[in-house]
Amino acid sequence: MKMVLDDAADLNMIGAYAPGEVRIRGAVHSTGLLVYPRRIEADCPIRFLEQLANIDATSLPEEAPDILIIGTGEHQRFPPASALRGLIEARIGFELMDNAAACRTFNILLSEGRKAALLLLADD
């Protein structure tokens, strides 16, 4: 599904999303990546829902977002609450939703000038 023009103010807006992949600024990436407004971490160590327990402030670089949108795959899934403790302790807000909704939400937040990041998890 096409979402936005690829050249939206030099931001990493999601141009299109399909199950298992996302297009950002003309490049196609597999899910299992971390997207910041101007940087993409394609080799993100957190690729699956079960690995969310590994996320904390040290997992996110110095430009830690105010909010992390977490796409949990093709369906919205919820990890154990303890898996999100690192984000809570780092005072980083988060939302869990399916990948398509996460892409749309990330684009909206970027268009509002919010300091957001997008973690798109791969399905198991």
C-alpha positions in Angstrom: 0.0 0.0 0.0 1.4 3.4 -1.0 1.6 5.9 1.8 3.5 9.1 0.9 5.9 10.6 -1.6 9.4 9.3 -1.0 11.1 12.7 -0.8 9.1 14.2 2.1 11.4 16.9 3.5 14.4 14.5 3.7 12.6 12.5 6.4 12.4 8.7 6.5 8.7 8.7 5.8 7.3 5.3 4.9 6.6 5.3 1.2 4.9 2.0 1.0 4.3 -1.1 3.1 3.7 -4.7 2.2 3.9 -7.8 4.4 7.6 -8.4 5.3 8.9 -5.2 3.7 8.8 -1.5 3.7 9.9 1.2 1.2 11.7 4.2 2.6 13.0 7.0 0.3 12.9 4.5 -2.7 14.8 1.7 -1.0 13.1 -1.5 0.0 13.9 -2.9 3.5 12.9 -6.2 5.1 11.0 -5.8 8.4 13.1 -6.2 11.5 14.5 -2.6 11.4 14.6 0.5 13.5 13.7 3.8 11.7 14.5 7.3 12.9 13.5 10.5 11.2 16.9 10.7 9.4 18.6 7.4 10.0 17.8 3.7 9.5 19.2 0.8 11.5 18.7 -2.1 9.2 20.8 -4.4 11.3 18.7 -3.9 14.4 19.4 -6.6 17.0 15.7 -6.6 18.0 13.9 -8.3 15.1 11.2 -10.4 16.8 8.7 -9.8 19.5 10.4 -12.2 21.9 13.6 -10.0 21.8 11.8 -6.9 23.1 13.0 -7.7 26.6 16.5 -6.7 25.3 15.4 -3.1 24.5 16.4 -0.3 26.9 17.9 3.2 26.7 21.3 1.7 25.8 19.7 -0.1 22.8 18.7 3.2 21.4 21.4 5.7 20.3 21.8 9.1 21.7 18.9 10.5 19.7 16.5 8.4 21.8 12.9 9.2 20.7 10.2 10.6 22.9 8.0 7.8 21.5 8.8 4.4 19.9 6.1 3.0 17.6 6.5 -0.8 17.7 5.1 -2.7 14.8 4.6 -6.3 16.0 4.3 -8.0 12.6 1.2 -8.6 10.5 -1.0 -8.8 13.6 -1.0 -6.7 16.8 0.6 -8.8 19.5 1.6 -8.0 23.1 4.7 -9.2 24.9 4.8 -9.7 28.6 4.7 -6.4 30.4 8.2 -7.1 31.8 9.6 -7.0 28.3 8.9 -3.3 28.1 10.5 -2.4 31.4 13.6 -1.0 29.7 11.5 1.5 27.8 9.6 2.5 30.9 12.7 3.0 32.9 14.2 5.1 30.1 11.1 7.2 30.0 10.4 6.4 26.4 6.8 6.3 25.4 5.7 3.4 23.2 2.7 2.0 21.3 2.3 -1.5 20.0 0.3 -2.1 16.8 0.5 -4.2 13.6 3.2 -3.1 11.1 0.8 -1.4 8.7 -0.7 0.8 11.4 2.7 1.4 12.8 3.9 2.8 9.5 0.9 5.1 9.2 1.3 6.3 12.7 5.1 7.0 12.3 4.4 9.1 9.2 1.8 11.1 11.1 4.2 11.7 14.0 7.0 12.8 11.6 4.7 15.1 9.8 3.9 16.7 13.1 7.6 17.2 13.9 7.5 14.7 16.8 10.7 13.0 17.9 9.6 9.5 17.1 11.2 6.2 16.0 9.7 3.1 14.4 10.6 -0.5 15.2 9.2 -2.9 12.7 9.4 -6.5 13.9 9.4 -9.5 11.6 6.9 -12.2 12.0 8.2 -15.4 13.6 
